[in-house]
Amino acid sequence: MRTRKMRIAAPCPACQQNSVEYTATELDIPYFGQVLEAVFICSDCGFRHSDVIVGRTREPRRWTYRTRSSDDMSVRVVRSTSCTIRIPELGVVIEPGPASDAFVSNIEGLLVRVEAVVSQLRRDADDDAARTACEDRLAQIEAARQGTMSITVILEDPNGNSLLAHEDAVSEAIAPEEAEQLPRGEISFDVSELVPTDGNGKDRGRPEKR
């Protein structure tokens, strides 16, 4: 695993200051190959964005995996910013938006993210019925983590940059007309000029042009 840090000579999408640092970490993902996990952080306003970048164009794909035991919590999940996540048994649909982050985690890590959202909804609930519904959903999430409830994890990526890394995961192509209907949640940075930084994020100067 190798990590590189660069400073982007482009304005931050949030505050427009030229203070965005780009960190790229090379990862070798089983069944997927080499990818870059890219993180963009603005030192002025704290804006953060991450994505998973592959070295070649991929077709739109859907990945499906059904858990059977607590051992399945370790199944690797690679989610790019263009990926929609569905867990039908929990009523979960996570669609990409302009602020969505990519991540490399596992099914348990995905459930932890969902749990945090449901816990916040429970705290913000206005009535007992809504609070009870959240508590029931939290109990289901815990049952899935313990392996006493099976769930189906579905990743749908029109850019093909996401996957469930397990030999039993089902991978299928998404028809072009269906892929066109999927949200992409794209945000772009101009990385035509990257400035290397030292370990503390300070500018080390621009590379010479030859």
PEJO-V590643 format. One record per pair of residues at least 24 apart in sequence whose C-alpha atoms are under 7 Angstrom apart, sorted by the first residue. I is the first residue (numbers start at 1). J is the second residue. D is the distance in whole Angstrom. If there is no record, write none. Layout:
BEGIN
<<I/J/D> <I/J/D>>
END
This chain:
BEGIN
<<1/25/7> <1/26/5> <1/27/6> <2/26/5> <5/196/6> <5/197/6> <6/194/6> <6/195/5> <6/196/4> <6/197/5> <7/194/6> <7/195/5> <7/196/6> <7/197/6> <8/191/6> <8/193/6> <8/194/5> <8/195/6> <9/193/6> <9/194/6> <10/190/6> <12/42/7> <14/47/7> <15/45/7> <19/43/6> <19/44/6> <30/165/6> <31/165/6> <49/101/6> <50/101/5> <50/102/5> <51/80/6> <51/81/6> <51/101/6> <51/102/4> <51/103/7> <52/80/5> <52/102/6> <54/161/7> <58/159/6> <58/160/5> <58/161/7> <59/159/6> <59/160/5> <60/157/6> <60/158/4> <60/159/5> <60/160/5> <60/173/6> <60/174/5> <60/179/6> <61/156/6> <61/157/6> <61/158/7> <61/160/5> <61/171/7> <61/172/6> <61/173/5> <61/174/5> <62/154/7> <62/155/6> <62/156/4> <62/157/6> <62/171/6> <62/172/5> <62/173/6> <62/174/6> <63/154/6> <63/155/5> <63/156/7> <63/163/6> <63/164/6> <63/169/7> <63/170/6> <63/171/5> <63/172/7> <64/152/7> <64/153/6> <64/154/5> <64/155/7> <64/169/6> <64/170/5> <64/171/7> <65/152/6> <65/153/5> <65/154/7> <65/169/5> <65/170/6> <66/150/7> <66/151/6> <66/152/4> <66/153/6> <67/150/5> <67/151/6> <67/152/6> <68/147/6> <68/150/6> <69/147/4> <69/148/7> <70/145/6> <70/146/5> <70/147/4> <73/106/6> <73/107/5> <73/108/5> <73/145/7> <74/106/5> <74/107/6> <74/108/7> <75/106/5> <75/107/6> <75/165/6> <75/166/6> <76/105/6> <76/106/4> <76/107/7> <76/164/6> <76/165/5> <77/104/6> <77/105/5> <77/106/5> <77/107/6> <77/163/6> <77/164/5> <77/165/6> <78/103/6> <78/104/5> <78/105/6> <78/162/5> <78/163/5> <78/164/6> <79/103/5> <79/104/6> <79/162/5> <79/163/7> <80/161/6> <80/162/6> <81/185/6> <81/186/7> <82/157/6> <82/158/7> <82/159/7> <82/183/7> <82/184/4> <82/185/6> <82/186/7> <83/155/6> <83/156/5> <83/157/4> <83/162/7> <83/184/7> <84/155/6> <84/156/5> <84/157/6> <85/154/6> <85/155/5> <85/156/7> <86/153/6> <86/154/5> <86/155/7> <87/151/7> <87/152/6> <87/153/5> <87/154/6> <88/152/7> <89/151/6> <90/137/7> <95/183/7> <96/183/6> <96/184/6> <96/185/5> <97/185/4> <98/185/5> <98/186/6> <98/187/6> <100/185/7> <108/145/6> <111/141/7> <115/141/7> <158/182/7>>
END
